[in-house]
Every structure is written in structure tokens, then in C-alpha cells.
């Protein structure tokens, strides 16, 4: 148990009961200890009655008598033990009582240390807050930079995508054009093939042979017999063989000669000469063979190909 004392001028303590004996405790000193709600006079505490120094009554003075010596001062040890403490509380309210009961009165050094600690804690908290704010600001800046980079990358991807799409469109257009050209070419080839096929199957309407010139002899027969081949197609004829038949007046065939005419131009006429004859009243020309590679045409009286739908197409 420790006590604080106040002599009306200053506060000292804390002291143990044994130390109070050396402080020169008097009955009119105020005393406070833990558990008390307020300061009381030392004379009011029975536990300190044996420690109090007796206080004599005032000495009656007479005229001319000397003044009595003052009371002895407290020993040096007790004075050295004195420490500055807070001023004597004078409030008897419940708040002051609880404050006095819960907290030991502190000296100026304690108050300074507490203030310094408070300032230090506030400084540390301020630094912590600044660090947190800086970290958040830096992270937000990094996020903004990453967002800018992401947007730039997205824009670049869109540009690359647009370039690829444009290239694909150009490639598709070129492919369509090639396909269209190939389709047109194929259609033209099919049309040409069909045209040639129709021509092969109907050649007699466009290729004709005839005896266009002849000189009759006085006793019968002919000389200077010229055979003409008319080619009304748009393709040249490589070879045309014409059978020239010599007939008597009663249509008796007494001989047949073959006349070959080469390179009859498209839309042109080719000529050949048949041998002279001392007999005969009539001449007849008949085409027996035609070769025209320009439209794959091979006609022969004596040969029939296996193509039933296109019998005059040359064999590959």
C-alpha cells in the first residue's frame, strides 16, 4: 500500500507506511491512496494514527517573551524522495473519483513521455497511411497503364484483323474471278465441243464434193476432169478423198478412181483432178474419207468407230 501526501503547498509520494514515518507526516496533511475516492486529512485515517507527529497547541506569547523555535524540518532522505506530481484534485464528483481510482497521478516527465508517444504513434500512423495511399496510387497507375496497353493491343489486333479480312476479301474476289473464268472457259470448251460434235454428226450439210469441170471427148469419155470440194465449216480439212465413178449410158459403172485433196481451208474450196477416160457418159463424185483434226473429225466409208452417239470422232 502506497500513500501520497500534500502539505498544502506541494504533493509528494508515493510512500510506504514505513516511509511515511520519516516524512514528518502531520495530522493536518492530506493523504490519498489507491481505493480512496478523494483526499482526506491524515488524522481521519485510523491506520495512520500511530505515524502522526503530535502537534502542540499554539504557545501563548506574552509581551517581551521570545518566539518558540519552529518545528523541525523533515529529514533530507524524505525531501530527496519527493517527486513532482499532479496538483491536488478538488472535485468530489464520480468522474474525478473514478479517474483517481483507475490512474495513478503522473509527473511532468510522464506527461511529456505520453505526449511524445502519442505524437510518435500519430506520426507512425500518418506514415503508414501515406505508404498505403502511395501503394494504392502506384497500383492504380500501373492498372491504368496496363489498361492503355491493353487498349492499344486490342486496337492493333483490330487493325490486323481488318487487314486480314481485307486480304481474305481480295483473295476471295480473285478466287471468284478465277472460278468464273474457269467456268466460262469450261462452258466455252463444252460449247465448242458440242459444236464440233454437232458438226461431225451433220458434216454432209457443210462438206460437199462435185465434178465442177470436165471436157467431153468426141467418141465418148472425158478429159480434164476437175473435182471440187466445198468446205463450209470454220475449220480446215486436212484430207478429203473423193471417189469418182465413171458410168455408161445405161448406168453401168465401168471404173472408179480416187482423188485426194489436201488442206482445204475453212470456208474455202479445194480442187483435184481425176484421170481421163475414153469411155463413159456420166461422172459421179462421192466423198469416201475426211480427216480434220481441227474439230477431231475422222470419217471413213470403210471404218466405223465404237462411239454410237458420236461415230465420227477421232480415236485418241
Wavefront OBJ file of the C-alpha trace (Angstrom):
o trace
v 0.000 0.000 0.000
v 1.472 3.374 -1.028
v 0.388 6.848 0.013
v 0.577 10.337 -1.472
v 0.697 13.321 0.838
v 0.025 17.016 0.319
v 1.083 19.638 2.902
v -0.931 22.456 1.269
v 1.977 23.554 -0.882
v 3.225 20.539 -2.768
v 2.457 16.892 -3.351
v 4.882 14.080 -2.559
v 4.849 10.330 -2.891
v 4.241 7.560 -3.217
v 5.430 6.281 0.180
v 5.091 3.061 2.076
v 3.737 3.262 5.649
v 7.292 2.869 6.981
v 8.491 5.713 4.706
v 5.656 7.988 5.915
v 7.168 7.947 9.373
v 10.277 9.666 8.003
v 8.366 12.319 6.033
v 7.194 14.181 9.163
v 3.546 13.365 8.492
v 1.227 15.674 10.365
v -2.433 15.327 11.199
v -3.478 18.255 9.020
v -1.694 16.891 5.907
v -3.962 15.498 3.180
v -3.444 11.872 2.221
v -4.566 9.721 -0.761
v -4.060 6.057 -1.594
v -5.457 3.562 -4.073
v -9.095 2.744 -3.276
v -9.943 6.209 -1.949
v -12.387 8.432 -3.817
v -10.802 11.693 -2.612
v -8.072 13.205 -0.487
v -8.605 13.189 3.317
v -6.715 14.508 6.279
v -4.227 12.121 7.814
v -5.949 12.481 11.156
v -9.081 10.894 9.613
v -7.298 7.625 8.799
v -7.011 5.364 11.849
v -4.377 3.294 10.013
v -2.010 6.281 10.146
v -2.716 7.415 13.707
v 0.466 5.843 15.044
v 2.560 7.655 12.444
v 1.354 11.183 13.129
v 3.597 13.618 14.926
v 1.785 15.368 17.763
v 1.008 18.993 17.081
v 1.187 21.181 20.208
v -1.315 23.958 20.633
v -0.206 27.480 19.900
v 2.166 28.756 22.523
v 0.789 31.729 24.364
v 3.062 34.699 23.995
v 3.478 37.486 26.410
v 4.902 40.822 25.828
v 8.672 40.590 25.650
v 8.810 36.763 25.587
v 10.819 35.069 22.868
v 9.134 33.293 19.934
v 9.362 29.492 20.220
v 11.621 27.742 17.706
v 9.966 26.356 14.569
v 9.155 22.691 14.198
v 11.955 20.519 12.838
v 12.083 20.101 9.053
v 11.732 16.632 7.509
v 14.962 14.667 7.174
v 16.937 15.043 3.889
v 16.055 11.481 2.807
v 12.353 12.308 2.850
v 12.926 15.556 0.912
v 15.001 13.683 -1.655
v 12.174 11.187 -2.105
v 9.765 13.927 -3.127
v 8.700 13.807 -6.798
v 6.590 16.339 -8.689
v 3.079 15.036 -9.100
v -0.198 16.422 -10.411
v -1.965 19.104 -8.415
v -4.297 18.120 -5.644
v -7.705 17.204 -7.107
v -10.515 19.145 -5.511
v -13.518 17.590 -7.274
v -15.602 15.080 -5.386
v -17.581 14.081 -8.485
v -17.895 10.446 -9.586
v -15.765 11.091 -12.710
v -12.871 12.525 -10.670
v -13.150 9.659 -8.207
v -13.024 7.027 -10.933
v -10.104 8.794 -12.594
v -8.211 8.907 -9.339
v -9.019 5.256 -8.633
v -8.074 3.961 -12.102
v -4.986 6.054 -12.783
v -2.056 6.902 -10.582
v -1.222 10.639 -10.802
v 1.733 11.137 -13.172
v 4.520 13.699 -13.061
v 5.541 16.129 -15.783
v 8.024 13.677 -17.261
v 5.266 11.073 -17.601
v 3.032 13.604 -19.294
v 5.806 14.549 -21.688
v 6.556 10.892 -22.426
v 2.853 10.188 -23.039
v 2.600 13.165 -25.377
v 5.732 12.091 -27.208
v 4.371 8.580 -27.546
v 1.083 9.961 -28.827
v 2.891 12.128 -31.352
v 5.114 9.205 -32.326
v 2.093 6.937 -32.779
v 0.342 9.638 -34.809
v 3.472 10.056 -36.949
v 3.775 6.314 -37.490
v 0.089 6.085 -38.386
v 0.459 9.047 -40.763
v 3.475 7.435 -42.440
v 1.551 4.145 -42.696
v -1.422 5.914 -44.259
v 0.877 7.715 -46.717
v 2.560 4.434 -47.637
v -0.816 2.774 -48.200
v -2.011 5.734 -50.271
v 1.217 5.661 -52.326
v 0.898 1.900 -52.898
v -2.736 2.292 -53.979
v -1.842 5.240 -56.221
v 1.062 3.324 -57.784
v -1.097 0.229 -58.300
v -3.864 2.337 -59.831
v -1.319 3.943 -62.154
v 0.011 0.520 -63.161
v -3.558 -0.651 -63.797
v -4.218 2.443 -65.920
v -1.005 1.839 -67.875
v -1.927 -1.827 -68.340
v -5.385 -0.725 -69.488
v -3.831 1.670 -72.006
v -1.516 -1.084 -73.267
v -4.458 -3.485 -73.457
v -6.469 -0.959 -75.448
v -3.518 -0.382 -77.780
v -3.062 -4.123 -78.236
v -6.806 -4.512 -78.867
v -6.683 -1.713 -81.435
v -3.667 -3.349 -83.086
v -5.484 -6.684 -83.141
v -8.496 -4.993 -84.731
v -6.257 -3.374 -87.339
v -4.559 -6.700 -88.076
v -7.966 -8.362 -88.226
v -9.174 -5.700 -90.662
v -6.061 -6.215 -92.824
v -6.569 -9.991 -92.770
v -10.246 -9.605 -93.625
v -9.348 -7.252 -96.475
v -6.742 -9.711 -97.740
v -9.275 -12.525 -97.451
v -11.812 -10.445 -99.358
v -9.273 -9.731 -102.115
v -8.268 -13.406 -102.208
v -11.922 -14.444 -102.314
v -12.590 -11.971 -105.106
v -9.605 -13.291 -107.052
v -10.758 -16.847 -106.419
v -14.257 -15.984 -107.572
v -12.813 -14.350 -110.660
v -10.624 -17.391 -111.382
v -13.551 -19.711 -110.793
v -15.732 -17.555 -113.021
v -13.071 -17.517 -115.719
v -12.616 -21.262 -115.383
v -16.365 -21.755 -115.503
v -16.588 -19.546 -118.582
v -13.656 -21.372 -120.132
v -15.208 -24.718 -119.313
v -18.551 -23.566 -120.649
v -16.834 -22.316 -123.792
v -14.968 -25.611 -124.112
v -18.204 -27.531 -123.627
v -19.948 -25.305 -126.150
v -17.093 -25.741 -128.602
v -17.055 -29.487 -128.004
v -20.797 -29.638 -128.539
v -20.470 -27.522 -131.662
v -17.764 -29.797 -133.036
v -19.817 -32.845 -132.164
v -22.857 -31.440 -133.949
v -20.654 -30.654 -136.946
v -19.209 -34.165 -137.016
v -22.691 -35.695 -136.943
v -24.006 -33.337 -139.631
v -20.922 -32.887 -141.811
v -22.739 -33.729 -145.069
v -24.628 -30.425 -144.950
v -21.389 -28.421 -144.893
v -18.823 -30.508 -146.807
v -19.662 -31.384 -150.416
v -17.790 -32.794 -153.418
v -18.676 -32.396 -157.119
v -17.254 -32.514 -160.644
v -17.147 -28.821 -161.436
v -15.206 -29.077 -164.772
v -14.816 -31.739 -167.495
v -14.152 -31.890 -171.190
v -16.256 -34.448 -173.186
v -14.412 -36.371 -175.905
v -15.943 -36.862 -179.432
v -16.068 -40.635 -179.259
v -17.100 -40.727 -175.606
v -15.353 -40.236 -172.362
v -13.910 -37.177 -170.607
v -10.664 -35.307 -170.109
v -9.557 -32.537 -167.750
v -11.869 -33.820 -165.029
v -11.638 -31.434 -162.033
v -13.094 -32.389 -158.655
v -14.083 -29.584 -156.279
v -14.606 -29.922 -152.514
v -16.670 -27.177 -150.850
v -15.805 -26.677 -147.104
v -18.468 -24.505 -145.438
v -17.181 -25.184 -141.901
v -14.984 -22.823 -139.860
v -12.279 -25.466 -139.550
v -9.705 -26.546 -142.142
v -9.832 -30.061 -143.630
v -6.558 -31.964 -143.582
v -7.530 -34.546 -146.202
v -10.567 -35.277 -148.367
v -10.735 -38.348 -150.568
v -13.317 -38.343 -153.346
v -14.393 -41.443 -155.245
v -15.044 -40.546 -158.927
v -17.312 -43.086 -160.593
v -17.405 -43.451 -164.399
v -20.755 -44.636 -165.786
v -22.002 -45.634 -169.213
v -25.211 -44.519 -170.827
v -27.101 -47.398 -169.249
v -25.664 -46.516 -165.780
v -23.090 -49.249 -165.885
v -20.109 -48.491 -163.687
v -17.003 -49.470 -165.549
v -14.394 -47.882 -163.255
v -13.849 -45.840 -160.049
v -10.908 -43.509 -159.332
v -9.879 -41.968 -156.009
v -8.920 -38.300 -155.884
v -7.149 -36.957 -152.776
v -7.378 -33.257 -151.955
v -5.212 -31.876 -149.126
v -5.572 -28.799 -146.924
v -8.956 -27.456 -147.795
v -9.188 -24.128 -145.954
v -12.082 -23.177 -143.681
v -14.918 -21.753 -145.789
v -12.892 -22.462 -148.948
v -12.776 -24.817 -151.930
v -10.207 -27.472 -152.679
v -9.519 -28.925 -156.118
v -8.206 -32.203 -157.520
v -8.082 -33.918 -160.940
v -9.368 -37.337 -161.869
v -7.810 -39.447 -164.615
v -9.130 -39.049 -168.211
v -11.402 -41.735 -169.616
v -12.117 -42.844 -173.232
v -15.416 -44.263 -172.182
v -18.321 -43.079 -170.160
v -21.298 -40.895 -170.453
v -21.654 -39.782 -166.828
v -19.358 -38.951 -163.864
v -20.295 -39.056 -160.189
v -18.314 -37.765 -157.165
v -18.674 -39.239 -153.674
v -16.691 -38.382 -150.547
v -15.219 -41.564 -149.091
v -12.890 -40.178 -146.423
v -12.331 -36.964 -144.470
v -9.725 -36.137 -141.831
v -9.960 -32.843 -139.901
v -8.047 -32.688 -136.620
v -9.261 -29.143 -136.067
v -12.607 -30.488 -134.895
v -11.488 -34.071 -134.243
v -13.305 -35.394 -137.336
v -12.411 -38.759 -138.866
v -14.829 -40.063 -141.492
v -14.261 -43.233 -143.471
v -16.736 -45.231 -145.521
v -14.964 -48.431 -144.607
v -14.334 -47.831 -140.897
v -16.907 -47.250 -138.122
v -15.792 -46.195 -134.610
v -17.287 -47.518 -131.391
v -18.903 -44.210 -130.423
v -22.560 -44.738 -131.138
v -23.552 -41.185 -130.154
v -20.540 -39.632 -131.891
v -19.401 -42.109 -134.541
v -17.046 -39.815 -136.445
v -14.933 -38.576 -133.527
v -11.293 -39.462 -133.972
v -9.794 -42.015 -131.627
v -7.410 -40.523 -129.074
l 1 2 3 4 5 6 7 8 9 10 11 12 13 14 15 16 17 18 19 20 21 22 23 24 25 26 27 28 29 30 31 32 33 34 35 36 37 38 39 40 41 42 43 44 45 46 47 48 49 50 51 52 53 54 55 56 57 58 59 60 61 62 63 64 65 66 67 68 69 70 71 72 73 74 75 76 77 78 79 80 81 82 83 84 85 86 87 88 89 90 91 92 93 94 95 96 97 98 99 100 101 102 103 104 105 106 107 108 109 110 111 112 113 114 115 116 117 118 119 120 121 122 123 124 125 126 127 128 129 130 131 132 133 134 135 136 137 138 139 140 141 142 143 144 145 146 147 148 149 150 151 152 153 154 155 156 157 158 159 160 161 162 163 164 165 166 167 168 169 170 171 172 173 174 175 176 177 178 179 180 181 182 183 184 185 186 187 188 189 190 191 192 193 194 195 196 197 198 199 200 201 202 203 204 205 206 207 208 209 210 211 212 213 214 215 216 217 218 219 220 221 222 223 224 225 226 227 228 229 230 231 232 233 234 235 236 237 238 239 240 241 242 243 244 245 246 247 248 249 250 251 252 253 254 255 256 257 258 259 260 261 262 263 264 265 266 267 268 269 270 271 272 273 274 275 276 277 278 279 280 281 282 283 284 285 286 287 288 289 290 291 292 293 294 295 296 297 298 299 300 301 302 303 304 305 306 307 308 309 310 311 312 313 314 315 316
